[in-house]
Amino acid sequence: MNLIERRKQVLGRHVTTFYDDPFAPVRGDGVWLYDADGKRYLDCYNNVPHVGHCHPKVVKAIADQAATLNVHTRYVHEGVVAYGEKLASKFKHDLSTMIMVNSGSEANDIALRMAQAVSGNTGVIGTDNTYHGNTASVSQLNATKVPVGGYADHVRQVPSPDNLHPVGGTRAGQAQAFAAGVEVAIAELQAAGHGVSALIICPYFANEGFPTLERGFMDQAIACVRRAGGLIIADEVQPGFGRIGSHWWGHEKLGFVPDIVTLGKPMANGHPVAAVITRHDVLEAFQDAFKYFNTFGGNPVSAAAAMATMNVIEDESLVENACVVGAYALKELSSLADKHELLADVRGSGLFFGAELVCDGKPATDICLKVVNEMRRNGVLLSTVGRFENALKVRPPCVFSKENVDQLVDVMDHAIAQVLADE
Amino acid sequence: MNLIERRKQVLGRHVTTFYDDPFAPVRGDGVWLYDADGKRYLDCYNNVPHVGHCHPKVVKAIADQAATLNVHTRYVHEGVVAYGEKLASKFKHDLSTMIMVNSGSEANDIALRMAQAVSGNTGVIGTDNTYHGNTASVSQLNATKVPVGGYADHVRQVPSPDNLHPVGGTRAGQAQAFAAGVEVAIAELQAAGHGVSALIICPYFANEGFPTLERGFMDQAIACVRRAGGLIIADEVQPGFGRIGSHWWGHEKLGFVPDIVTLGKPMANGHPVAAVITRHDVLEAFQDAFKYFNTFGGNPVSAAAAMATMNVIEDESLVENACVVGAYALKELSSLADKHELLADVRGSGLFFGAELVCDGKPATDICLKVVNEMRRNGVLLSTVGRFENALKVRPPCVFSKENVDQLVDVMDHAIAQVLADE
């Protein structure tokens, strides 16, 4: 039985793979993934290996600490404390305390309860095209089919911002229209007796298709939530740790002050680590209201992996790299858009960018998928995103170079030509 | 600022430590933990480092794979498939499929939804002194204070079995009385319109104080649940992987057939790994009803860590060791109980055992805590468990030897004498 069949037997047939021809990497190094035949692929997709696949300094930190000690946080250990201090130094607004966990899902699961503990309410507002994780609680925010027992009554989804289909009809009026959606949700939650505990958003609206938003976009919506007694949760799992180039965190770019920040995927370059960052008063309210302990969370190996990742980001100036290389990529993609009408909107920030494909005024969902598969055949890995899955999503390890951009754009150019010729 | 104060600043003052004098290990090796002064402590408590602290084969597996490749399961990789096959080979009853996650909490969070998907119901039954994890969903099973929004109406807690205070009053009638409690819960859940999705139990009733139960204890209760359309979830996070000596899994010891098994803590010797094991039909029902993907779950490094741990358990015959050394420990502890009337009940299986402390016919909770702290001062680490926290809990790495037992019992003997003399 081949590996694909064995995989179906063990993991179930619903565990999807990317690409028509599933990709089976056996080795990773920097921005490169290699298959069993030694063919190398440019990884333009994976944000988890934030400082590059198998970065030797992160590997060494994990190996050394795993050989020394691995216990939980009911013992006292320098590692988790030193990392917490280091991480907190990257935040303003009294966001100085941390709970370290094992996944972004666990982090958001806590964040929702923190907001409950502080507000005394249970209602939650998110966008209508979001994803915040996979626990029973958090997955209620992105339920796409009716869960057993019905949709959660304490959750309201508001229309998410979009470049080509802005909320309220115009880009200029989008912030106000978004806030109006939040106001409606607040009124509904209050009428249903839930009240408002939190607005939870990715401050880059990554799953929504990373629309281009001006600084201050969130201000009106946030004011509404605060007036209703709710907290603001910034899910920085995707934009965080400098990926967006201009800032360390998405909420800094949009210029708002969250009460709670959640972190995940790139935090330890692939080691299962995530965290919640908040103020002292929020942490204490949570710890008073809920008993919480996490066996693996904050263990010395996870802390060492996260600290090594943080140090590499600083030592190799990866935020600056994301800024410079991301700007170059946007310029090159814009030139490509001049050539291919299909690329209707090029957008992004730092090393999180892409292009939305439109054909005859309609989302080119099928063509987008074909382009992704054609690029995979030509050694470049990326994927799709957005409400209609018609945008090419580029979100590579942050060691991505201008040379890598040139390869990406070149292969995209040929793939688009090939796919359009085949139509 | 010293480490304890810095820890409070970053993690909050509610993050508890064991012992009056918090323990700060800096190095681990086998059954030993070392503090900064080089003093060594016999670890009689930590079940996570299942094959011994910092086992070189597990460390090497992690280091080698972290240096080679770490991606998620939307790519195809031999590691997670091979581990799933290996793990499934340890189960009967068609328990042949796996979802790998990052914590026992994530595993139980999935298990509850699996039961919902199959049964179409939402009601859950657990015991009244249990713990199944820390997500918002799972922590409803062990809520000790009223959560924001009130106790979950779909959860019912039934009286848990106990050696000194058996359900229904007698040890002989305990299985029937336990089943009667489950019947009441079923009737309540049905009357409330939730129906029954699952009975979730630790098949060793570890947090309940690991009472001595005969094979077949669960049969009547399980029959009631199945008649009501519910599934049986065996939370093997604590008893699993051979700790109990007589069997690989707690449900084998009690002789019942679960629909879903959850695993965690010891699975990869401290690397954040956990899993859900179930039948194909249950997995498919879950995947049909809920969209689920876990970024870190089943990554090649986690799979390698779990595989190495599994191999060490087999290569070093650690299940057999747990059986032999555990039997020796029970014998020695029983002898100690002949000397100290305080040790009212000695019980356990394999390397999960302990003694319940009773004084003047009452749970000796304070004395128990003093004994634990006195033992810590004398280089032996353990903790307390049970409804009244009056039992000494011993649950060491499974490389624990008879010589280690002798040290444990000797230090316990002196600690009890010292504490009683101080009273």
Boltz contact constraints between the chains, C-beta under 6 A:
constraints:
  - contact:
      token1: [A, 3]
      token2: [B, 76]
      max_distance: 6.0
  - contact:
      token1: [A, 6]
      token2: [B, 81]
      max_distance: 6.0
  - contact:
      token1: [A, 7]
      token2: [B, 81]
      max_distance: 6.0
  - contact:
      token1: [A, 10]
      token2: [B, 81]
      max_distance: 6.0
  - contact:
      token1: [A, 10]
      token2: [B, 84]
      max_distance: 6.0
  - contact:
      token1: [A, 10]
      token2: [B, 85]
      max_distance: 6.0
  - contact:
      token1: [A, 10]
      token2: [B, 98]
      max_distance: 6.0
  - contact:
      token1: [A, 12]
      token2: [B, 97]
      max_distance: 6.0
  - contact:
      token1: [A, 12]
      token2: [B, 283]
      max_distance: 6.0
  - contact:
      token1: [A, 12]
      token2: [B, 287]
      max_distance: 6.0
  - contact:
      token1: [A, 14]
      token2: [B, 287]
      max_distance: 6.0
  - contact:
      token1: [A, 17]
      token2: [B, 74]
      max_distance: 6.0
  - contact:
      token1: [A, 18]
      token2: [B, 74]
      max_distance: 6.0
  - contact:
      token1: [A, 22]
      token2: [B, 76]
      max_distance: 6.0
  - contact:
      token1: [A, 23]
      token2: [B, 75]
      max_distance: 6.0
  - contact:
      token1: [A, 24]
      token2: [B, 76]
      max_distance: 6.0
  - contact:
      token1: [A, 25]
      token2: [B, 75]
      max_distance: 6.0
  - contact:
      token1: [A, 27]
      token2: [B, 68]
      max_distance: 6.0
  - contact:
      token1: [A, 27]
      token2: [B, 69]
      max_distance: 6.0
  - contact:
      token1: [A, 28]
      token2: [B, 69]
      max_distance: 6.0
  - contact:
      token1: [A, 54]
      token2: [B, 67]
      max_distance: 6.0
  - contact:
      token1: [A, 59]
      token2: [B, 66]
      max_distance: 6.0
  - contact:
      token1: [A, 59]
      token2: [B, 67]
      max_distance: 6.0
  - contact:
      token1: [A, 62]
      token2: [B, 66]
      max_distance: 6.0
  - contact:
      token1: [A, 63]
      token2: [B, 63]
      max_distance: 6.0
  - contact:
      token1: [A, 66]
      token2: [B, 59]
      max_distance: 6.0
  - contact:
      token1: [A, 66]
      token2: [B, 62]
      max_distance: 6.0
  - contact:
      token1: [A, 67]
      token2: [B, 54]
      max_distance: 6.0
  - contact:
      token1: [A, 67]
      token2: [B, 59]
      max_distance: 6.0
  - contact:
      token1: [A, 68]
      token2: [B, 27]
      max_distance: 6.0
  - contact:
      token1: [A, 69]
      token2: [B, 27]
      max_distance: 6.0
  - contact:
      token1: [A, 69]
      token2: [B, 28]
      max_distance: 6.0
  - contact:
      token1: [A, 70]
      token2: [B, 270]
      max_distance: 6.0
  - contact:
      token1: [A, 74]
      token2: [B, 17]
      max_distance: 6.0
  - contact:
      token1: [A, 74]
      token2: [B, 18]
      max_distance: 6.0
  - contact:
      token1: [A, 75]
      token2: [B, 23]
      max_distance: 6.0
  - contact:
      token1: [A, 75]
      token2: [B, 25]
      max_distance: 6.0
  - contact:
      token1: [A, 76]
      token2: [B, 3]
      max_distance: 6.0
  - contact:
      token1: [A, 76]
      token2: [B, 22]
      max_distance: 6.0
  - contact:
      token1: [A, 76]
      token2: [B, 24]
      max_distance: 6.0
  - contact:
      token1: [A, 81]
      token2: [B, 6]
      max_distance: 6.0
  - contact:
      token1: [A, 81]
      token2: [B, 7]
      max_distance: 6.0
  - contact:
      token1: [A, 81]
      token2: [B, 10]
      max_distance: 6.0
  - contact:
      token1: [A, 84]
      token2: [B, 10]
      max_distance: 6.0
  - contact:
      token1: [A, 85]
      token2: [B, 10]
      max_distance: 6.0
  - contact:
      token1: [A, 97]
      token2: [B, 12]
      max_distance: 6.0
  - contact:
      token1: [A, 98]
      token2: [B, 10]
      max_distance: 6.0
  - contact:
      token1: [A, 102]
      token2: [B, 102]
      max_distance: 6.0
  - contact:
      token1: [A, 102]
      token2: [B, 103]
      max_distance: 6.0
  - contact:
      token1: [A, 102]
      token2: [B, 272]
      max_distance: 6.0
  - contact:
      token1: [A, 103]
      token2: [B, 102]
      max_distance: 6.0
  - contact:
      token1: [A, 103]
      token2: [B, 296]
      max_distance: 6.0
  - contact:
      token1: [A, 109]
      token2: [B, 135]
      max_distance: 6.0
  - contact:
      token1: [A, 109]
      token2: [B, 136]
      max_distance: 6.0
  - contact:
      token1: [A, 113]
      token2: [B, 136]
      max_distance: 6.0
  - contact:
      token1: [A, 116]
      token2: [B, 148]
      max_distance: 6.0
  - contact:
      token1: [A, 122]
      token2: [B, 149]
      max_distance: 6.0
  - contact:
      token1: [A, 134]
      token2: [B, 292]
      max_distance: 6.0
  - contact:
      token1: [A, 134]
      token2: [B, 294]
      max_distance: 6.0
  - contact:
      token1: [A, 135]
      token2: [B, 109]
      max_distance: 6.0
  - contact:
      token1: [A, 135]
      token2: [B, 135]
      max_distance: 6.0
  - contact:
      token1: [A, 136]
      token2: [B, 109]
      max_distance: 6.0
  - contact:
      token1: [A, 136]
      token2: [B, 113]
      max_distance: 6.0
  - contact:
      token1: [A, 136]
      token2: [B, 137]
      max_distance: 6.0
  - contact:
      token1: [A, 137]
      token2: [B, 136]
      max_distance: 6.0
  - contact:
      token1: [A, 137]
      token2: [B, 137]
      max_distance: 6.0
  - contact:
      token1: [A, 148]
      token2: [B, 116]
      max_distance: 6.0
  - contact:
      token1: [A, 149]
      token2: [B, 122]
      max_distance: 6.0
  - contact:
      token1: [A, 265]
      token2: [B, 295]
      max_distance: 6.0
  - contact:
      token1: [A, 270]
      token2: [B, 70]
      max_distance: 6.0
  - contact:
      token1: [A, 272]
      token2: [B, 102]
      max_distance: 6.0
  - contact:
      token1: [A, 272]
      token2: [B, 272]
      max_distance: 6.0
  - contact:
      token1: [A, 272]
      token2: [B, 296]
      max_distance: 6.0
  - contact:
      token1: [A, 283]
      token2: [B, 12]
      max_distance: 6.0
  - contact:
      token1: [A, 287]
      token2: [B, 12]
      max_distance: 6.0
  - contact:
      token1: [A, 287]
      token2: [B, 14]
      max_distance: 6.0
  - contact:
      token1: [A, 292]
      token2: [B, 134]
      max_distance: 6.0
  - contact:
      token1: [A, 294]
      token2: [B, 134]
      max_distance: 6.0
  - contact:
      token1: [A, 295]
      token2: [B, 265]
      max_distance: 6.0
  - contact:
      token1: [A, 296]
      token2: [B, 103]
      max_distance: 6.0
  - contact:
      token1: [A, 296]
      token2: [B, 272]
      max_distance: 6.0
